[in-house]
């Protein structure tokens, strides 16, 4: 998998660094890491809540519980994320 960080760090081949490109690549990597962490936390929490006895398959009630848990978790995360972003925008506007 290509990381985007070549020997010239996204430069035009002249050996110069492109700070804007590097910053974008770092932002993408942070977003991917955050998404992976969100998925891992959601999986852990919903598994503990919904799966009483781990086995080879999920019964119908466990499937419903997992689906509902994941929906609620994502709804809560989206609500918090929107509130956080809104607060950041207000604070930036007041600077």
C-alpha positions as CSV (number, residue, x, y, z in Angstrom):
1,X,0.0,0.0,0.0
2,X,1.4,3.3,-1.0
3,X,1.7,5.7,1.9
4,X,2.1,8.8,-0.2
5,X,5.4,9.6,1.4
6,X,8.0,9.0,-1.3
7,X,11.7,9.9,-1.1
8,X,10.9,13.5,-1.8
9,X,7.8,13.7,0.4
10,X,5.5,14.7,-2.4
11,X,7.8,17.2,-3.9
12,X,8.0,17.7,-7.7
13,X,11.1,15.5,-7.9
14,X,13.5,18.3,-7.2
15,X,14.1,17.1,-3.6
16,X,12.1,20.0,-2.1
17,X,9.4,19.3,0.5
18,X,5.8,20.4,-0.2
19,X,4.5,21.3,3.3
20,X,0.9,21.6,2.1
21,X,1.0,18.1,0.6
22,X,2.6,16.7,3.7
23,X,0.0,18.4,5.9
24,X,-2.8,16.9,3.8
25,X,-1.3,13.4,4.0
26,X,-0.9,13.7,7.8
27,X,-4.6,14.8,8.1
28,X,-5.7,11.8,6.1
29,X,-3.6,9.5,8.2
30,X,-5.1,11.0,11.4
31,X,-8.6,10.7,10.0
32,X,-8.0,7.0,9.1
33,X,-6.6,6.3,12.6
34,X,-9.6,8.1,14.2
35,X,-12.0,6.0,12.1
36,X,-10.2,2.8,13.1
37,X,-10.3,3.8,16.8
38,X,-14.0,4.6,16.6
39,X,-14.8,1.2,14.9
40,X,-12.7,-0.6,17.5
41,X,-14.4,1.1,20.5
42,X,-17.8,0.6,19.0
43,X,-17.1,-3.1,18.4
44,X,-15.7,-3.6,21.9
45,X,-18.6,-1.9,23.7
46,X,-21.4,-3.5,21.6
47,X,-19.8,-6.9,21.9
48,X,-19.6,-6.7,25.7
49,X,-23.2,-5.4,25.8
50,X,-24.8,-7.8,23.4
51,X,-22.9,-11.1,23.4
52,X,-23.5,-13.2,26.5
53,X,-21.8,-16.4,25.4
54,X,-19.5,-16.1,22.4
55,X,-20.0,-19.0,19.9
56,X,-19.8,-19.9,16.3
57,X,-22.7,-17.6,15.3
58,X,-25.0,-14.9,16.6
59,X,-28.6,-15.6,17.4
60,X,-31.3,-13.3,16.3
61,X,-31.5,-11.3,19.5
62,X,-27.7,-10.8,19.5
63,X,-27.8,-9.6,15.9
64,X,-30.6,-7.1,16.7
65,X,-28.7,-5.9,19.8
66,X,-25.5,-5.4,17.9
67,X,-27.3,-3.5,15.1
68,X,-29.1,-1.3,17.5
69,X,-26.0,-0.7,19.7
70,X,-23.9,0.3,16.7
71,X,-26.7,2.6,15.4
72,X,-26.9,4.3,18.8
73,X,-23.2,4.5,19.1
74,X,-22.8,6.2,15.7
75,X,-25.7,8.5,16.4
76,X,-24.1,9.6,19.7
77,X,-20.7,10.0,18.1
78,X,-22.2,12.1,15.3
79,X,-24.0,14.3,17.8
80,X,-20.9,14.9,19.9
81,X,-18.8,15.5,16.7
82,X,-21.2,18.1,15.4
83,X,-21.4,19.9,18.8
84,X,-17.6,19.8,19.0
85,X,-17.1,21.2,15.5
86,X,-19.7,23.9,16.1
87,X,-17.9,24.9,19.3
88,X,-14.6,25.0,17.5
89,X,-16.1,27.2,14.7
90,X,-17.6,29.6,17.3
91,X,-14.3,29.9,19.2
92,X,-12.3,30.5,16.0
93,X,-14.8,33.2,15.0
94,X,-14.2,34.9,18.4
95,X,-10.4,35.0,18.0
